[in-house]
Amino acid sequence: MTDSDDRGMEDPVTSALVDGSTYDQIRVQRISTFKWPVRQKLFRLGGLSSATSALILSLALLPSGVVEFLPTDPYAALTRVVLTAAIAVAVMAVSGILLAVAGTARRRLEPMDEARAEAMLAFEEMWSLIGFVVAAHAGVDVLDGVYRLIGPMAYMSVPAPVPPSAVAVTALAVGMTFLVVSAVFPDDGQWTGS
């Protein structure tokens, strides 16, 4: 093999360790749940938010003929789904904004020392965890807490205080925004963790 062949088949981990910034070197060595670069995290948050929009719209627009065949009444459960989705979309929006800010700040702070790179990676990991994991679970826990405080209230059978269409449109707007931002977000050619 020639030198050009060797460079073409270069290992991204080795490249990050040898030629990468302090941030990239620590990121490759770090044990992390979400090893993707910020650009990919924003893309995935955008996809999740857009999928949430599709779920809410599909529940809200189910024809009555289909509802008869379902084991539970989706209209009765719609309020809980809409409120849970509204909380999840808000959490994903905040998480995505802070990840984008962190990614932009990291580029401006280069070159950075090891302590700052560790702090930046910890910040990204925390907001990734909040955006991808807490968003899926926090809404249900918040609603269950409200239910315990208020007492026995059949909130699933009352109309949602926020229209499902408003939550769906907001989720779609957040999702599309993150998809667009991820497409224009600078790609450092960082190791993707995959």
N, C-alpha and C positions, 0 to 999 in steps of 0.2 A: 504494500500500500504506500502511496505517496503522501507527502505532507498535506496536500489538499484533501485527499480522501480522509485522513485522520481528523482534520478540522471539521469536515462535513458530518462526521459521525461522533462528534464531541458529546460527552455526557453532560447534561445540564447541571447536575449536582456538582460535578468536578469543576465545571466552568464557574459556577457561583462561588465555590470555595476558593478557587485560585484567582479568578479575575473579578469577582463581584465586590460590591461595596461591603462595608462592615455590616450594614443592615441585611444584605443578601446572604452573607456568610453565617450570620446568627440565625437567620430565618431557615436556612437549609438544615442546620444542626438542631434546631429547636423541635421539641415534641409538641405537636399542635393538632387540634381537631380540625381546624380550617386552614390548610396550608396554601390555599389559593391566593394569588395576588389580589389587591383591592379591586382591580378591574373585573375579575371573574366573580368576586363576591357581589359586586353591584349588579352584574348580569343575572346572577342567580336570585338575588333579592327581587329584581324586576320580574323575573319569571314567576316567583312565588306570589307576588302581589297580583300579577295579571291572572294567575290561576285562581286566586281567591275571588277576584272579580267574576270570573266565569262561573265559579261555584255558586255564588250568591245569585247571579242572574238566572242560572239554570233552576235553582230552587224557587225563585220568585215567579218564574214563567212556566212552571210545570202545568201542562194541561190537566184538567180535572179528571179526564179518563185515565191518565197514568197514575194519578194519586190513589185511585181505588185499589190498585194492585200492590202498593207499597205497604210494608209491615207497620210503619208509623206514619202519622200525618205530618207531612213536611211543612204545612202551613202553621201548625201548632209549634213546631220546632224552629220555625224561621226566625222568630224574635231572638232566640238564644244564639242561633248561628250568625245573625246580622250583628248582634252586639259583640260576640266573640271575634268576628271578622274585623269589626271597626277597631277594636283594641289591637288586634294583630297587625293591621295595616299601619296604625299609628306607631307601633313599636318598630316595624320594619322601616318606616319612613325616617324615624329618628336615627335608627341604626345605620341606614344607608347614607344619610347626610353626614353623620360623624365619620363613617369610613371614608367617604369621599374627601372630607376635610383632612383626615389623617393622611391619606395618600398624597394629597397635594402638599401638605406640610412636610411630609417626609422628603419629597423631591426638593423642596426649598432648603431643607436643613442639611442636605448632603454637602460635603462629607460629614458624617456624624460619628461620635465616639461610641464605644460599646454600651455604655450605660444608657445613652439616649436611644440607641437602636433597640435595646431590650425593652425600654419603656414604651417605645412606639409599637413594637410587636405585641406587648401585653395589652395595650389599648385596643389595637386591632382585633386581638383574640377575644377580648371582653365584649366588644360591640358586635362581633360576628356571632358569638354565643347568644347574646341578647336577641339579635335579629333573626337568627335561624332557629333557635331552640325555645327561647322564652316566648316569642311571638306565638308559637304553636300551643303553648300551655298556659300562658298568663291569662288569656281572655276567659277561659273556662274557670280558672281559680278565682279570678276577680268576681265573676258572676255568681259563683257558689258562695263567696264571702258576702256579697250583697244579699243573696237569698237568705243566708243565715241571720243577717242583721235585721232584715225587714220582716222575716217570719214567713210562714207558709203563704206564699202568693203564687198563683199560677201564672207567672210572668211569661210562660211559653205560649199561653193562649191569648195574651193581649197583643195588640199591634205593636210593632217595634217603634220606639220613640224616634228613631232615625229611619227614614225610608230605605228599604233595601237598595233601591236604584241609586241613592246618594252614596251609599257605602261602596256599591259596585263601581260607580264612576270614579270615586276617589281612589279605590284600589287600582283601577285600570290606569288612572293618571299617574299614580306613584310608580306603578310597574313600568309604564312606557317611559317615564322620565329616567328611571334607573337604567333601562335598556339603552336609551339614547346616550346617557352619560357614560355608560360602560363602553359604548362603541367609540366615543371620542376621548375617553380617558387615556392618558399616555400609557403605553405599554413599554415597560422597561426590559422586556424579554426575561423577566424573572422566572425562576424555577416555579412551576405550578404545583408541585407537590403530588402530581399524579404520575 
